[in-house]
């Protein structure tokens, strides 16, 4: 009988935020923002444990209240605005390697700023990764913008031009393959890949497409208000 892969979810949440102060603990649709990510980690039958890595003791207490494991307080130098989050990922892998827990076969990162993703979408990402062929699986959503039609750059002299102008005059957007935005719903990868690289672009990347409304990423007040509107509308429909 084949052994079930060990899958751990990790939620990396700093206490500070410039765009929206202490956003990870702000109430959204009846619970703190971070709790929406924790719920996914606990609901997925493919995930064995849900951990939170944070530098903030108060946020750690909130995470524990909602069922996550908080095995450490993240070192302050890994929680600054300028510190690459990849370093926090590597710190988490090192902790697992030094603990008595079974090693991870897959590491699922669930950013707390994407509260509208579903457990089914996360499971799709895990299944795609475990099927093999990818170093990392990410989430994407169909983009409303296209670099050949409505994404421009502005030169030093003020001249505006398309980023990737179409070669054929009179070309229509619908004649081109769609492009996608990277969503922040989840990242699925292996601990070994995290430890030996600085970016998921250094390996092969697969993707699961999710609806645009599930790809909302909260950075500031407007994003937070929009996410609240979508979640409240979802609750009313249910």
C-alpha positions as CSV (number, residue, x, y, z in Angstrom):
1,X,0.0,0.0,0.0
2,X,1.4,3.4,-1.1
3,X,2.2,5.7,1.8
4,X,0.2,9.0,1.9
5,X,2.4,12.0,1.1
6,X,3.1,14.3,4.1
7,X,1.7,17.7,3.3
8,X,2.1,20.7,5.7
9,X,0.4,24.0,5.2
10,X,2.4,27.1,6.2
11,X,0.8,30.6,6.7
12,X,3.4,33.3,6.8
13,X,2.0,36.4,8.5
14,X,3.9,39.4,9.8
15,X,2.4,41.5,12.5
16,X,3.2,44.8,10.7
17,X,1.9,46.1,7.4
18,X,2.5,49.4,5.8
19,X,-0.5,49.3,3.4
20,X,-3.1,48.3,6.1
21,X,-1.8,48.3,9.7
22,X,-2.1,44.9,11.5
23,X,-4.2,43.6,8.6
24,X,-3.7,39.9,9.4
25,X,-5.7,40.3,12.6
26,X,-8.4,42.6,11.3
27,X,-11.9,41.2,11.4
28,X,-13.2,40.1,8.0
29,X,-16.7,38.5,7.6
30,X,-16.8,37.6,11.3
31,X,-13.2,36.4,11.9
32,X,-9.6,37.7,11.7
33,X,-8.1,37.7,8.2
34,X,-5.5,35.1,9.1
35,X,-8.3,32.7,10.3
36,X,-9.6,32.3,6.7
37,X,-6.2,30.8,5.7
38,X,-6.1,28.6,8.8
39,X,-9.6,27.3,7.9
40,X,-8.3,26.1,4.5
41,X,-5.4,24.4,6.1
42,X,-7.6,22.6,8.6
43,X,-10.4,21.7,6.1
44,X,-8.2,20.1,3.4
45,X,-8.1,16.3,3.7
46,X,-4.8,16.4,1.9
47,X,-3.1,18.6,4.5
48,X,-1.7,17.0,7.6
49,X,-0.9,20.1,9.7
50,X,-1.4,23.8,9.5
51,X,1.4,26.0,10.8
52,X,1.7,29.8,11.2
53,X,5.0,31.6,11.1
54,X,4.8,35.0,12.6
55,X,7.0,37.5,14.4
56,X,4.0,38.8,16.4
57,X,3.0,37.2,19.7
58,X,-0.5,38.6,19.6
59,X,-1.1,37.3,16.1
60,X,0.3,34.0,17.3
61,X,-2.3,33.8,20.0
62,X,-5.0,34.6,17.4
63,X,-3.7,31.8,15.2
64,X,-3.8,29.3,18.0
65,X,-7.3,30.2,18.9
66,X,-8.4,29.3,15.4
67,X,-6.6,25.9,15.4
68,X,-3.2,26.5,13.8
69,X,0.1,25.4,15.3
70,X,2.6,28.1,16.0
71,X,5.8,26.3,16.8
72,X,8.0,29.4,17.1
73,X,8.0,33.2,16.9
74,X,9.8,34.1,13.7
75,X,13.1,36.0,14.1
76,X,12.7,39.7,13.7
77,X,15.3,39.9,10.9
78,X,13.0,37.6,8.8
79,X,10.0,39.8,9.3
80,X,11.1,43.2,8.0
81,X,9.6,44.9,5.0
82,X,12.8,44.3,3.1
83,X,13.3,40.6,4.0
84,X,12.4,38.2,1.2
85,X,9.6,35.9,2.3
86,X,11.6,33.0,0.8
87,X,13.9,33.3,3.8
88,X,11.0,32.7,6.1
89,X,10.1,29.6,4.0
90,X,13.6,28.3,4.4
91,X,13.5,29.0,8.2
92,X,10.3,26.9,8.4
93,X,11.8,24.0,6.4
94,X,14.8,24.1,8.7
95,X,12.6,23.9,11.8
96,X,10.7,20.9,10.4
97,X,14.1,19.2,9.6
98,X,15.2,19.7,13.2
99,X,11.9,18.6,14.8
100,X,10.6,15.1,15.5
101,X,7.8,15.5,12.9
102,X,7.9,13.5,9.6
103,X,9.6,15.4,6.8
104,X,7.3,17.2,4.3
105,X,6.7,15.7,0.9
106,X,5.0,19.0,-0.1
107,X,4.9,22.4,1.4
108,X,1.7,24.4,0.8
109,X,2.0,28.2,1.5
110,X,-1.4,29.9,2.1
111,X,-0.9,33.6,2.1
112,X,-3.4,35.2,4.6
113,X,-4.1,38.0,2.2
114,X,-6.2,35.8,-0.2
115,X,-9.3,35.0,1.9
116,X,-11.5,34.0,-1.0
117,X,-9.7,30.9,-2.3
118,X,-11.5,27.6,-1.7
119,X,-10.3,24.3,-0.3
120,X,-11.1,22.6,-3.6
121,X,-8.8,25.0,-5.4
122,X,-6.0,24.4,-3.0
123,X,-6.5,20.6,-3.2
124,X,-6.2,20.9,-7.0
125,X,-2.8,22.6,-6.6
126,X,-1.7,19.9,-4.2
127,X,-2.8,17.1,-6.4
128,X,-1.2,18.6,-9.5
129,X,2.1,18.9,-7.6
130,X,2.0,15.4,-6.2
131,X,1.3,14.0,-9.7
132,X,4.8,15.1,-10.5
133,X,6.5,17.1,-13.2
134,X,6.5,20.5,-11.4
135,X,8.9,22.1,-8.9
136,X,6.2,24.5,-7.9
137,X,2.5,24.9,-8.5
138,X,0.9,28.3,-8.3
139,X,-2.6,29.8,-8.8
140,X,-3.4,32.1,-11.7
141,X,-6.5,34.0,-12.8
142,X,-7.5,35.2,-16.3
143,X,-6.2,38.7,-16.8
144,X,-8.3,41.6,-18.0
145,X,-5.3,43.3,-19.5
146,X,-3.1,42.1,-22.4
147,X,0.5,43.3,-23.0
148,X,-0.3,43.6,-26.8
149,X,-3.4,45.8,-26.4
150,X,-3.7,47.6,-23.1
151,X,-0.5,47.4,-21.0
152,X,1.8,50.2,-21.8
153,X,5.2,51.7,-20.7
154,X,6.2,55.3,-20.5
155,X,9.6,56.3,-21.9
156,X,11.8,59.0,-20.3
157,X,10.5,61.5,-22.8
158,X,6.9,60.8,-21.9
159,X,6.2,58.7,-25.0
160,X,3.7,55.9,-24.3
161,X,3.9,52.6,-26.1
162,X,2.5,49.1,-25.8
163,X,4.6,46.7,-23.9
164,X,4.3,44.0,-26.6
165,X,2.8,45.6,-29.7
166,X,1.1,43.1,-32.1
167,X,3.0,42.4,-35.3
168,X,-0.1,42.4,-37.4
169,X,-2.0,45.7,-38.0
170,X,-5.7,45.5,-37.0
171,X,-5.1,42.4,-34.8
172,X,-7.9,41.7,-32.3
173,X,-7.4,40.7,-28.7
174,X,-9.6,37.7,-29.1
175,X,-7.2,36.4,-31.7
176,X,-4.4,36.0,-29.1
177,X,-4.0,33.4,-26.5
178,X,-5.2,34.6,-23.1
179,X,-2.7,35.8,-20.5
180,X,-3.0,35.3,-16.7
181,X,-2.3,37.2,-13.5
182,X,-0.4,35.4,-10.7
183,X,-2.8,34.9,-7.9
184,X,-1.7,34.6,-4.3
185,X,-4.1,31.8,-3.3
186,X,-1.4,29.2,-2.7
187,X,2.0,27.9,-3.6
188,X,2.8,24.2,-3.5
189,X,6.5,23.1,-3.6
190,X,9.0,20.7,-2.1
191,X,11.2,21.6,0.9
192,X,14.3,20.6,-1.1
193,X,13.4,23.0,-3.8
194,X,12.8,25.8,-1.3
195,X,16.2,25.3,0.3
196,X,18.3,25.2,-2.9
197,X,16.7,28.2,-4.8
198,X,15.8,31.8,-4.3
199,X,12.7,31.9,-6.5
200,X,10.1,29.4,-7.9
201,X,11.0,30.7,-11.4
202,X,14.3,28.8,-11.0
203,X,12.4,25.6,-11.6
204,X,9.4,24.3,-13.6
205,X,6.1,26.0,-12.6
206,X,2.6,24.6,-13.1
207,X,-0.6,26.4,-12.4
208,X,-4.2,26.0,-11.4
209,X,-6.6,28.6,-12.8
210,X,-9.0,30.1,-10.3
211,X,-11.9,32.6,-10.8
212,X,-10.9,36.3,-10.6
213,X,-13.1,36.9,-7.6
214,X,-11.2,34.2,-5.7
215,X,-7.8,35.9,-6.5
216,X,-8.4,39.1,-4.5
217,X,-5.1,39.9,-2.7
218,X,-5.5,42.3,0.2
219,X,-2.8,45.0,0.4
220,X,-4.7,48.1,1.4
221,X,-8.1,49.4,2.6
222,X,-9.8,49.2,-0.8
223,X,-8.8,45.5,-1.2
224,X,-10.0,44.8,2.3
225,X,-13.4,46.4,1.6
226,X,-13.8,44.6,-1.7
227,X,-13.0,41.2,-0.1
228,X,-15.5,42.0,2.7
229,X,-18.2,42.7,0.1
230,X,-17.5,39.5,-1.8
231,X,-17.5,37.3,1.3
232,X,-20.6,38.9,2.7
233,X,-22.3,38.4,-0.7
234,X,-21.2,34.7,-0.6
235,X,-22.7,34.2,2.9
236,X,-26.0,35.8,1.8
237,X,-26.2,33.5,-1.2
238,X,-25.6,30.4,1.1
